[in-house]
Amino acid sequence: MASNGSPDQRERAEDFGMPEDWECSEPMLAAAADLLGHGRSYAGQLVGWIAERKNLATTFAAERLSYIDELRLESERVTGATWTDPDALEWRSLRAEVAAVLQVHERTAQTVLDLARLLVHSFPRTLEALHRAEFSERHARILVDEAVGLPQQLCGEYEQRLLPHARTLVASRFERKARLVREMLAPSDMTERHRLAIEERRTAIEAAPDGMAWYGALLPAEDALGAASAVSGLARGLLVDEETRTRAQIEADVFRDLLLDAAGTTSPGEAGGNPVPTPAARRGVKPEVLLHVPVLTAMNCDQGPALLEGYGPIDAETARRLAGSATGFLRILTAPETGAILSFGRDVYRVPTELRRYLQLRDEVCRFVGCTRPARYCEIDHTVPWAEDGETVAGNLSHLCKAHHRVKGGTGWRAGQLPGGNGTMTWTSTLSGVSYTTAPAVQLPPGGRRRPGSPPLVRTEWFTEDPPF
């Protein structure tokens, strides 16, 4: 009996091993693939189609940007318009046409014109990679935006260093990597730019829907992260069994109380009694923020940036000040030529403190594909479970948020770490059979290869001398 449906549907039905008289409507075809045990192969094909369309969209975006810059060059040839004079009528005419064809505001059109020009003439390898759909258009925008102010002679090296990361990191993490690379290439002006930025610190309030509003403060990163850590620490202390608020709600309430409780003063007691301390006066917390300082920077032999966990690169002067005097910060110094004592084998299941610090610095976020949950809010997972003879070593441990920890344990996603112990992971979907790779945030030397007598990579003790050490 001949099968129903289009020739394409009949061909797919044959691929799934369906009987010839199967009704080949699209919903039934998908259901049949699952019922007949071919759901995984069909899912893999669907993932392939999705990836193909995503790549086509990226390629079209690259072509669109190339055409936009070609239009700019033609406009300059015909009308004399130039990007160096954006207020000239000729340029405004070009900008209006780009806005019209893209159906965007003229300010957005100006941004697109700048992006297209810089990709074509300053970062051609990025544009070529975008044509090949090696990463998203957002990655290309980030690379260009973070290069603002970078000397022209350094653009080539900046691009060369960043492109491999664009292929492996989600956009939000790639943005932090781009800031780091940019500051490493031109660290000399970072201190001055930070000093000028501090002068712009301010508070701000932003309207939100449903009678709500955002209120915050623009502060130096170390102050902002320290304050956020303090609020988080106070909130954790209020998480008791009878508490009905979520953690996010408690943190918002703590933030409010710290501002409204008069900074730890006392308030009059009831009925003329003794003064009663406000909540701020009764509470106390010592915030902890990880600061990754290259040893040469700490010794004032180099001006390279340091990494403030949860933020990204900070200037060398601020890093040395924090490492030497801030009592609320944990200093982590690294030396590229030494390793860390990270292998504890089958002797212990609980992850020791030194190894935990290393993993937090290495991973930075949850290691599931695309997740950006900070590692400090995640759980440390044995990639090969302890019950299956998995070891407590860096090459078998990673941070997973609670949600993705459950996904790994309960849905069949298969996780693995590549040999070498640097933290590169592969995740394989049991639905589609497709594998994805996630790279660690920081490439640190793996454990187990220290020279005899050399110090460990991660140091957590306080220094007694003042900076610059």
C-alpha positions in Angstrom: 0.0 0.0 0.0 1.4 3.4 -1.0 2.1 5.8 1.9 0.3 9.1 2.2 2.0 12.5 2.4 4.5 14.4 0.2 7.5 12.7 -1.4 9.8 14.4 1.2 7.6 13.0 4.1 7.5 9.5 2.5 11.3 9.6 2.3 11.6 10.6 5.9 9.1 7.9 6.9 11.4 5.3 5.1 14.4 6.7 7.0 12.5 6.1 10.3 11.6 2.5 9.2 7.9 3.3 9.2 5.4 1.0 7.4 4.5 2.0 3.8 0.9 2.7 4.7 1.8 5.1 7.5 -0.1 8.4 7.5 2.7 10.9 7.0 1.4 14.1 8.4 4.1 16.2 10.1 2.8 15.8 13.7 2.3 12.1 13.3 5.6 11.7 11.6 7.4 13.2 14.6 5.3 11.1 17.0 6.1 8.0 15.0 9.8 8.7 15.1 9.5 8.7 18.9 7.3 5.6 19.1 9.4 3.6 16.8 12.5 4.3 18.7 14.0 6.8 16.2 13.5 9.9 18.3 17.1 10.5 18.9 18.2 10.4 15.3 15.4 12.7 14.3 16.2 15.0 17.2 19.8 15.1 16.0 18.6 16.1 12.5 16.4 18.8 14.0 19.3 20.2 16.0 21.3 20.2 12.7 18.6 22.1 10.9 18.5 24.7 13.7 22.3 25.1 13.7 22.2 25.4 9.9 19.6 28.2 10.0 21.5 29.9 12.8 24.7 29.8 10.7 22.8 31.2 7.6 21.4 34.1 9.7 24.9 34.9 10.9 26.4 34.8 7.4 23.6 37.1 6.2 24.4 39.5 9.0 28.1 39.6 7.9 27.0 40.2 4.3 24.6 43.0 5.4 27.4 44.7 7.3 29.7 44.4 4.2 27.1 45.9 2.0 26.5 48.8 4.5 30.1 49.8 4.5 30.2 49.5 0.6 27.2 51.9 0.6 29.1 54.2 2.9 32.1 54.2 0.5 29.8 54.8 -2.5 28.1 57.7 -0.6 31.5 59.2 0.1 32.5 59.0 -3.6 29.2 60.5 -4.9 28.3 63.1 -2.2 31.5 63.6 -0.2 29.9 62.3 3.0 32.5 61.3 5.6 32.2 59.6 9.0 34.6 62.1 10.5 31.9 64.8 10.1 28.7 63.1 11.3 26.8 66.5 11.5 27.3 67.2 7.8 24.1 67.0 5.7 25.7 64.5 3.3 26.4 62.1 6.2 23.0 62.7 7.8 21.4 61.8 4.4 23.4 58.5 4.3 22.4 57.8 7.9 18.8 58.4 7.2 18.8 56.0 4.3 20.4 53.3 6.3 17.8 53.9 9.1 15.0 53.7 6.5 16.2 50.4 4.9 16.8 48.7 8.2 13.7 50.2 9.8 15.6 51.5 12.9 16.2 54.8 14.6 19.0 57.0 13.1 21.1 56.6 16.3 21.0 52.9 15.7 21.9 53.4 12.0 24.9 55.4 13.1 26.0 52.6 15.4 25.6 50.0 12.5 27.6 52.3 10.2 30.4 52.5 12.7 30.4 48.8 13.3 30.5 48.0 9.6 33.4 50.4 8.9 35.5 49.0 11.8 34.8 45.4 10.9 35.7 45.9 7.3 38.8 48.1 7.8 40.1 47.5 11.4 39.0 43.9 12.2 38.8 42.1 8.8 39.5 38.6 10.3 36.6 39.0 12.6 34.3 39.8 9.7 35.7 36.8 7.7 35.0 34.6 10.7 31.5 36.1 11.0 30.9 35.2 7.3 31.8 31.6 8.2 29.4 31.8 11.2 32.1 30.9 13.7 30.3 33.0 16.3 27.4 35.4 16.6 27.0 39.0 15.4 26.8 40.0 19.1 30.3 38.6 19.6 31.6 40.7 16.7 29.9 43.8 18.2 31.5 43.2 21.6 35.0 42.8 20.0 34.6 46.1 18.3 33.0 48.0 21.2 35.7 46.9 23.7 38.4 48.2 21.4 37.3 51.8 21.6 40.3 53.9 22.5 42.8 51.1 21.8 45.8 52.3 19.8 45.5 51.3 16.1 48.8 49.4 16.2 47.4 47.1 18.8 44.1 46.3 17.1 45.7 43.3 15.2 47.0 41.6 18.3 43.8 42.4 20.2 41.8 40.7 17.5 44.2 37.7 17.2 44.0 37.0 21.0 40.2 37.3 21.2 39.0 35.4 18.1 39.6 31.9 19.7 37.6 32.9 22.7 34.7 34.2 20.5 34.3 30.6 19.2 34.0 29.0 22.6 32.4 31.6 25.1 28.9 32.8 25.3 28.5 36.5 24.7 28.4 37.7 28.3 31.6 35.8 29.2 33.3 36.9 26.0 32.6 40.5 26.9 34.6 40.1 30.1 37.4 38.3 28.2 37.5 41.2 25.7 37.8 43.7 28.5 40.7 41.7 30.0 42.6 41.4 26.7 42.1 45.0 26.0 43.5 46.0 29.4 46.4 43.6 29.2 47.5 45.1 25.9 47.3 48.7 27.1 47.5 48.7 30.9 49.3 52.0 31.2 46.3 54.2 31.0 44.0 51.9 33.0 44.8 53.5 36.4 44.1 57.0 35.1 40.9 56.0 33.5 39.8 54.3 36.7 40.6 57.5 38.6 38.5 59.6 36.3 35.7 57.0 36.4 35.6 57.2 40.2 34.8 60.9 39.9 31.7 59.9 38.0 30.3 57.7 40.9 26.7 58.4 41.6 23.4 56.8 42.7 20.6 56.4 40.2 16.9 55.5 40.3 15.2 53.9 37.3 11.4 53.5 36.9 10.2 49.9 36.6 6.7 48.5 35.8 3.9 48.0 38.4 4.9 50.8 40.7 8.5 49.5 41.2 11.8 51.2 40.7 15.5 50.3 40.5 17.8 52.0 42.9 21.6 51.6 42.9 24.9 53.3 42.9 27.7 53.5 40.5 30.8 52.7 42.6 34.3 51.4 42.1 34.0 47.7 41.3 35.7 46.5 44.5 33.3 48.6 46.6 30.2 47.4 44.7 31.2 43.7 44.9 32.1 44.0 48.5 28.7 45.6 49.3 26.9 42.9 47.3 28.8 40.2 49.1 27.9 41.8 52.4 24.2 41.9 51.5 24.4 38.3 50.3 26.1 37.2 53.6 23.5 38.8 55.7 20.8 37.3 53.7 22.2 33.8 54.1 22.1 34.2 57.8 18.4 34.9 57.6 17.6 31.8 55.6 15.9 29.7 58.3 13.3 26.9 58.0 10.3 29.1 58.8 11.3 31.8 56.4 8.8 32.3 53.6 10.7 34.8 51.6 13.0 33.8 48.7 16.7 34.5 48.9 16.3 37.3 46.3 13.6 38.9 48.4 15.7 38.6 51.5 18.7 40.2 49.8 16.5 43.1 48.6 15.1 43.6 52.2 18.7 43.6 53.6 19.8 46.2 51.1 16.8 48.3 52.0 17.4 47.9 55.8 21.1 48.8 55.6 20.2 52.1 53.9 17.2 52.9 56.1 18.5 51.8 59.5 20.7 54.9 59.9 23.9 52.9 59.4 24.0 51.1 62.7 22.7 53.7 65.1 20.2 53.1 67.8 16.6 54.0 67.9 14.5 54.9 71.0 13.0 52.0 72.8 9.3 51.5 73.4 7.6 53.5 76.2 10.7 55.5 76.9 12.9 52.5 77.5 16.5 52.0 76.7 17.6 52.7 73.1 17.3 49.6 70.8 19.9 48.9 68.2 18.6 48.9 64.6 19.1 45.8 62.5 22.2 47.3 61.0 23.7 47.8 64.4 23.0 44.2 65.4 24.4 42.6 62.2 27.9 42.1 61.2 29.4 40.3 58.1 32.9 40.1 56.6 32.5 40.1 52.8 34.9 38.0 50.8 35.8 38.7 47.2 38.3 36.7 45.2 41.1 38.7 43.6 43.4 37.0 41.1 46.7 39.0 41.0 49.6 38.0 38.8 52.7 37.7 40.9 54.6 40.3 38.9 51.8 42.8 39.3 51.7 42.2 43.0 55.4 42.8 43.3 55.1 46.1 41.3 57.3 44.7 38.6 54.5 44.8 36.0 51.4 46.9 35.4 49.2 44.1 34.0 45.6 44.0 35.2 44.3 41.7 38.0 41.0 39.8 37.9 38.3 40.6 40.4 36.0 37.6 40.6 32.4 38.5 39.5 33.6 41.6 37.6 36.7 41.2 35.4 39.9 43.2 35.0 40.9 46.0 37.4 44.1 48.2 37.2 47.3 47.1 38.9 47.3 50.0 41.4 43.9 49.1 42.8 44.8 45.4 42.8 47.9 46.0 44.9 46.0 48.2 47.3 43.3 45.6 47.8 45.8 42.8 48.2 47.7 44.7 50.8 45.2 46.3 52.9 41.5 45.3 52.4 40.6 43.1 55.3 37.5 41.8 53.5 39.2 40.3 50.5 40.8 36.9 49.9 44.0 37.2 47.9 44.9 34.5 45.3 48.3 34.9 43.7 49.3 32.8 40.8 52.7 31.9 39.3 52.7 30.5 35.8 55.7 28.3 36.3 54.3 26.4 39.4 51.4 24.1 39.8 48.9 23.4 42.6 48.4 20.5 45.0 45.1 19.6 43.5 45.0 15.8 43.4 43.4 14.1 46.4 42.4 10.9 44.6 40.0 8.6 46.4 41.3 9.6 49.8 38.5 12.2 50.3 35.1 12.9 48.9 34.7 16.4 50.3 36.6 19.0 48.2 39.5 20.5 50.3 39.6 24.3 50.6 42.7 24.8 48.4 41.1 22.8 45.6 37.8 24.6 46.0 39.4 28.0 45.6 41.2 26.8 42.5 38.0 25.5 41.0 36.1 28.7 41.7 38.8 30.8 40.0 39.1 28.3 37.1 35.4 27.9 36.4 34.0 31.3 37.4 30.5 30.2 36.4 28.3 27.1 36.1 30.0 24.8 33.5 26.8 23.7 31.8 26.4 24.9 28.2 25.6 28.6 28.1 25.0 29.0 31.9 26.5 32.1 33.6 25.4 31.5 37.2 28.5 32.6 39.3 30.5 29.7 40.7 30.1 31.0 44.3 26.4 30.1 44.0 27.0 26.7 42.5 27.8 23.2 43.8 31.0 21.3 43.0 30.1 18.2 41.1 32.2 15.0 40.4 32.0 14.6 36.6 32.5 10.9 37.0 30.4 10.2 40.2 32.2 9.3 43.4 30.0 6.2 43.6 31.5 5.1 40.2 35.1 5.5 41.3 35.3 9.1 40.3 38.2 10.9 42.0 38.4 14.2 43.9 40.8 15.9 41.4 40.6 19.1 39.4 40.2 17.1 36.2 37.0 15.4 37.6 35.4 18.4 39.3 33.4 21.3 38.1 30.9 23.9 39.3 27.2 23.3 38.5 24.3 25.4 39.6 21.5 23.4 41.3 19.3 23.4 38.2 21.9 22.0 35.9 23.2 19.7 38.6 19.7 18.1 38.5 19.8 18.1 34.7 23.0 16.2 34.7 21.8 13.6 37.3 18.3 13.2 36.1 17.9 13.7 32.4 20.8 11.7 30.9 23.0 14.5 29.7 26.5 13.0 29.6 29.4 15.1 30.9 33.1 14.6 30.4 36.4 16.4 30.9 39.1 16.3 28.4 42.5 14.8 29.4 45.0 17.2 30.9 43.0 18.6 33.8 42.6 22.1 32.5 38.8 22.0 32.9 37.6 21.8 29.3 34.3 19.9 29.3 32.1 18.2 26.8 28.3 17.8 27.2 26.4 15.3 25.1 22.6 15.4 24.7 21.0 11.9 24.9 18.1 13.3 22.9 20.0 14.5 19.8 23.4 12.9 20.4 25.0 16.3 19.7 28.0 17.3 21.8 28.9 20.8 23.1 32.1 22.1 24.6 32.6 24.6 27.4 36.0 26.1 28.3 37.2 27.2 31.7 37.2 30.9 32.4 40.9 30.9 33.4 43.6 28.6 32.0 45.5 27.5 35.1 48.2 24.8 35.3 46.6 21.5 36.2 47.5 19.9 39.5 49.9 17.1 40.1 52.9 18.5 38.2 54.6 20.7 40.7 58.4 20.8 41.0 59.5 19.4 44.4 59.7 22.2 46.9 57.9 24.7 44.8 55.0 26.7 46.4 51.4 25.8 45.6 49.6 27.9 42.9 46.8 29.0 45.2 47.7 30.9 48.4 45.1 31.9 50.8 47.1 33.2 53.7 47.3 36.9 54.5 50.5 38.8 53.7 52.1 40.7 56.6 54.1 43.2 54.5 52.6 46.2 52.8 52.3 46.6 49.1 54.1 46.6 46.7 55.4 43.5 48.6 
